[in-house]
Amino acid sequence: MTERVLEQEKAIARVLGSDKKTRHLVPTWQDIDVLESVKKAVSPLKEFTDTLSGETYMSVSYLKPVLHLFNNSLLQPEEGETELTKQIKHTILEYINNKYSDPGTDELLDMASLMESRFQTTYITDDKVKEI
């Protein structure tokens, strides 16, 4: 949705600016900066969820590799990003990591990943491999 608003920014400004009652709703440069930061932070997740939603089913064995991908590349701060974009990425990562930080959940994800022939021990720390 943010992409669509950014694409149609000029048209939105023209339509809203033409009426005195809606003129105050015309997006300012600050609004556009915020929308661009949100788009930049969330777009990797959008592409990823679009890809996964095309699958007929999702296995729990995919979670460990996905978490690894989020933590090590997709949601890492990049050079030239605004502080807002970095903060959004950090907050998303913090939420996701807290969600799956429970030792029981982590062990379940490790076992599921171990059973998947494509992943096996790739995303499991060495000390946990011996436990499992």
Contacts in CASP RR format, 6 or more apart in sequence:
PFRMAT RR
TARGET T0000
AUTHOR 0000-0000-0000
METHOD contacts of the structure
MODEL  1
MTERVLEQEKAIARVLGSDKKTRHLVPTWQDIDVLESVKKAVSPLKEFTD
TLSGETYMSVSYLKPVLHLFNNSLLQPEEGETELTKQIKHTILEYINNKY
SDPGTDELLDMASLMESRFQTTYITDDKVKEI
2 35 0 8 1.000
2 38 0 8 1.000
2 39 0 8 1.000
2 42 0 8 1.000
3 39 0 8 1.000
3 43 0 8 1.000
5 12 0 8 1.000
5 27 0 8 1.000
5 35 0 8 1.000
6 32 0 8 1.000
6 35 0 8 1.000
6 36 0 8 1.000
6 39 0 8 1.000
9 27 0 8 1.000
9 32 0 8 1.000
12 26 0 8 1.000
12 27 0 8 1.000
13 26 0 8 1.000
13 27 0 8 1.000
15 22 0 8 1.000
16 22 0 8 1.000
16 23 0 8 1.000
16 25 0 8 1.000
16 26 0 8 1.000
17 23 0 8 1.000
17 26 0 8 1.000
27 35 0 8 1.000
33 82 0 8 1.000
33 84 0 8 1.000
34 84 0 8 1.000
37 81 0 8 1.000
37 82 0 8 1.000
37 84 0 8 1.000
37 85 0 8 1.000
37 88 0 8 1.000
38 84 0 8 1.000
38 85 0 8 1.000
38 88 0 8 1.000
40 81 0 8 1.000
40 82 0 8 1.000
40 85 0 8 1.000
41 75 0 8 1.000
41 85 0 8 1.000
41 88 0 8 1.000
41 89 0 8 1.000
41 92 0 8 1.000
42 88 0 8 1.000
42 92 0 8 1.000
44 74 0 8 1.000
44 75 0 8 1.000
45 74 0 8 1.000
45 75 0 8 1.000
45 92 0 8 1.000
48 66 0 8 1.000
48 69 0 8 1.000
48 74 0 8 1.000
52 58 0 8 1.000
52 62 0 8 1.000
59 112 0 8 1.000
59 116 0 8 1.000
60 108 0 8 1.000
60 109 0 8 1.000
60 112 0 8 1.000
61 112 0 8 1.000
61 113 0 8 1.000
61 115 0 8 1.000
61 116 0 8 1.000
61 119 0 8 1.000
62 116 0 8 1.000
63 100 0 8 1.000
63 109 0 8 1.000
63 112 0 8 1.000
63 113 0 8 1.000
64 109 0 8 1.000
64 110 0 8 1.000
64 112 0 8 1.000
64 113 0 8 1.000
64 119 0 8 1.000
64 123 0 8 1.000
64 124 0 8 1.000
65 113 0 8 1.000
65 119 0 8 1.000
65 122 0 8 1.000
65 123 0 8 1.000
67 96 0 8 1.000
67 97 0 8 1.000
67 100 0 8 1.000
67 109 0 8 1.000
67 123 0 8 1.000
68 123 0 8 1.000
70 93 0 8 1.000
70 96 0 8 1.000
71 93 0 8 1.000
71 97 0 8 1.000
75 89 0 8 1.000
75 92 0 8 1.000
75 93 0 8 1.000
76 89 0 8 1.000
77 85 0 8 1.000
77 86 0 8 1.000
77 89 0 8 1.000
77 90 0 8 1.000
100 106 0 8 1.000
100 109 0 8 1.000
107 128 0 8 1.000
107 132 0 8 1.000
110 124 0 8 1.000
110 128 0 8 1.000
110 132 0 8 1.000
111 132 0 8 1.000
113 119 0 8 1.000
113 120 0 8 1.000
113 122 0 8 1.000
113 123 0 8 1.000
113 124 0 8 1.000
114 120 0 8 1.000
114 121 0 8 1.000
114 124 0 8 1.000
114 129 0 8 1.000
114 132 0 8 1.000
121 129 0 8 1.000
124 132 0 8 1.000
END
